[in-house]
Amino acid sequence: MILKYILVVFLLATATATVLAKENEPEENRYLLEFLSDLELFSNMKLPVLENAVLSGVWNKSKSAFAFCAKGIKTLCLVLIKNESSYKSVDVTAVEAGNFGKLGRNISFYDKYTTKATKWIERKDGLLQIEFLTYAWKNSQRYTAKEPLLLNKSGEPLYR
């Protein structure tokens, strides 16, 4: 009986926290969703997929850049760089191929995979640097690779 009560309280608390998180979603995330919804890149992507991508993305310390990956049929990784009134979107999806290169196998080898932006790396030279992490699974075995991506001052990626 006590276990049932604890489970019910836990489920209610989890549901309440989820609703509160949505209600208290930062203004930046709402604006990002509106901006991304208007991009042709996301015209075939369902809104819940895009919302999850934005919620799992990361802002840099100064909130001048945002990075995330969205997975539809394929993965799309973007860095959004804030300007006066909008964002410049930079497609950095190739970072995922770099991670698969580190794993030593083609994407098609794996049963499933996911890539996400994990953290911004502080720099003092005015360049932006973000780390992307790829998880890939084959026969229930997980493989992991990460790639730091450097962007120049205009936002263009500097791949290795």
C-alpha positions as CSV (number, residue, x, y, z in Angstrom):
1,M,0.0,0.0,0.0
2,I,2.8,2.4,0.9
3,L,4.6,1.6,-2.3
4,K,1.5,2.4,-4.3
5,Y,1.2,5.7,-2.5
6,I,4.9,6.5,-3.2
7,L,4.5,5.6,-6.9
8,V,1.4,7.8,-7.3
9,V,3.1,10.7,-5.6
10,F,6.2,10.3,-7.8
11,L,4.1,10.1,-11.0
12,L,2.1,13.2,-10.0
13,A,5.3,15.1,-9.1
14,T,6.9,14.1,-12.4
15,A,3.8,15.2,-14.4
16,T,3.6,18.5,-12.5
17,A,7.3,19.2,-13.1
18,T,6.9,18.5,-16.8
19,V,4.0,21.0,-17.1
20,L,5.8,23.6,-15.1
21,A,8.9,23.2,-17.2
22,K,6.8,23.8,-20.3
23,E,5.1,26.9,-18.8
24,N,8.4,28.3,-17.6
25,E,10.2,27.6,-20.9
26,P,12.6,30.4,-21.5
27,E,11.5,33.1,-24.0
28,E,14.6,32.3,-26.1
29,N,13.4,28.8,-26.7
30,R,9.9,29.9,-27.8
31,Y,11.5,32.4,-30.2
32,L,13.9,29.7,-31.5
33,L,11.0,27.4,-32.2
34,E,9.2,30.1,-34.2
35,F,12.4,30.9,-36.1
36,L,13.1,27.2,-36.8
37,S,9.6,26.4,-37.8
38,D,9.9,29.0,-40.6
39,L,13.1,27.5,-42.0
40,E,12.7,25.3,-45.1
41,L,15.1,22.8,-43.5
42,F,12.4,21.9,-41.0
43,S,9.4,21.9,-43.2
44,N,9.0,18.1,-43.1
45,M,9.8,17.8,-39.4
46,K,7.0,17.4,-36.8
47,L,6.8,20.1,-34.1
48,P,7.3,17.7,-31.2
49,V,10.6,16.5,-32.7
50,L,11.7,20.1,-33.1
51,E,10.6,21.0,-29.6
52,N,12.7,18.1,-28.2
53,A,15.7,19.2,-30.2
54,V,15.5,22.7,-28.9
55,L,15.0,21.5,-25.3
56,S,18.1,19.3,-25.6
57,G,20.2,22.0,-27.2
58,V,22.8,24.1,-25.4
59,W,23.4,27.9,-25.2
60,N,26.9,29.3,-24.9
61,K,27.7,31.3,-21.8
62,S,26.8,34.7,-23.3
63,K,23.6,33.4,-24.9
64,S,24.9,34.6,-28.3
65,A,24.9,31.1,-29.8
66,F,22.8,28.0,-29.6
67,A,23.6,24.5,-30.8
68,F,21.3,21.4,-31.2
69,C,20.7,18.3,-33.4
70,A,17.3,17.2,-34.6
71,K,16.7,13.7,-35.9
72,G,14.0,13.1,-38.5
73,I,14.9,10.6,-41.2
74,K,18.5,11.9,-40.9
75,T,20.2,14.0,-38.3
76,L,20.4,17.8,-38.8
77,C,22.8,19.7,-36.5
78,L,22.7,23.5,-36.4
79,V,24.5,26.3,-34.7
80,L,22.4,29.4,-34.4
81,I,24.3,32.6,-33.9
82,K,22.3,35.6,-32.6
83,N,22.5,38.9,-34.4
84,E,20.5,42.1,-33.7
85,S,17.0,40.8,-34.4
86,S,17.3,37.1,-35.5
87,Y,19.7,34.2,-35.9
88,K,22.1,33.1,-38.5
89,S,21.8,29.3,-38.9
90,V,24.9,27.3,-39.7
91,D,24.5,23.7,-40.8
92,V,27.1,21.6,-39.0
93,T,25.7,18.2,-39.7
94,A,29.0,17.0,-41.1
95,V,30.3,16.8,-37.5
96,E,28.2,13.6,-37.1
97,A,30.1,12.0,-40.0
98,G,33.4,13.0,-38.2
99,N,32.2,11.1,-35.2
100,F,31.3,8.0,-37.2
101,G,34.8,8.3,-38.8
102,K,36.2,8.0,-35.2
103,L,34.1,4.9,-34.6
104,G,35.5,3.3,-37.8
105,R,32.2,2.2,-39.3
106,N,29.6,3.7,-41.6
107,I,26.2,4.9,-40.2
108,S,24.4,2.0,-41.9
109,F,26.3,-0.5,-39.8
110,Y,24.6,0.5,-36.6
111,D,21.1,-0.4,-35.4
112,K,20.4,3.1,-34.1
113,Y,22.3,6.3,-33.3
114,T,21.8,9.8,-32.0
115,T,24.0,12.9,-32.0
116,K,23.6,15.9,-29.7
117,A,25.4,19.1,-28.8
118,T,26.8,18.7,-25.3
119,K,28.8,21.7,-24.2
120,W,30.4,25.0,-25.3
121,I,34.1,25.3,-24.7
122,E,35.2,28.7,-23.6
123,R,37.8,30.4,-25.8
124,K,39.6,33.8,-25.5
125,D,40.3,34.3,-29.2
126,G,36.7,35.2,-30.3
127,L,36.1,31.9,-32.0
128,L,33.2,29.6,-31.0
129,Q,33.8,26.0,-30.0
130,I,31.1,23.3,-29.3
131,E,31.3,19.6,-28.5
132,F,29.0,17.1,-30.3
133,L,28.5,13.6,-28.9
134,T,27.3,10.6,-31.0
135,Y,26.0,7.4,-29.5
136,A,25.6,4.4,-31.8
137,W,24.2,1.0,-30.9
138,K,24.9,-2.4,-32.6
139,N,23.5,-5.6,-31.0
140,S,22.8,-3.7,-27.7
141,Q,26.4,-2.6,-27.5
142,R,26.8,1.2,-27.2
143,Y,29.6,3.1,-28.9
144,T,30.5,6.7,-28.2
145,A,32.5,9.4,-30.1
146,K,32.8,13.1,-29.5
147,E,34.0,15.9,-31.7
148,P,34.8,19.5,-30.7
149,L,33.8,21.8,-33.6
150,L,35.4,25.2,-34.1
151,L,33.5,28.1,-35.8
152,N,35.2,31.2,-37.1
153,K,33.9,34.7,-36.2
154,S,31.4,34.7,-39.1
155,G,30.0,31.4,-37.9
156,E,31.5,29.1,-40.6
157,P,32.6,25.7,-39.3
158,L,36.3,24.9,-39.4
159,Y,36.3,21.1,-39.9
160,R,39.5,19.0,-39.5
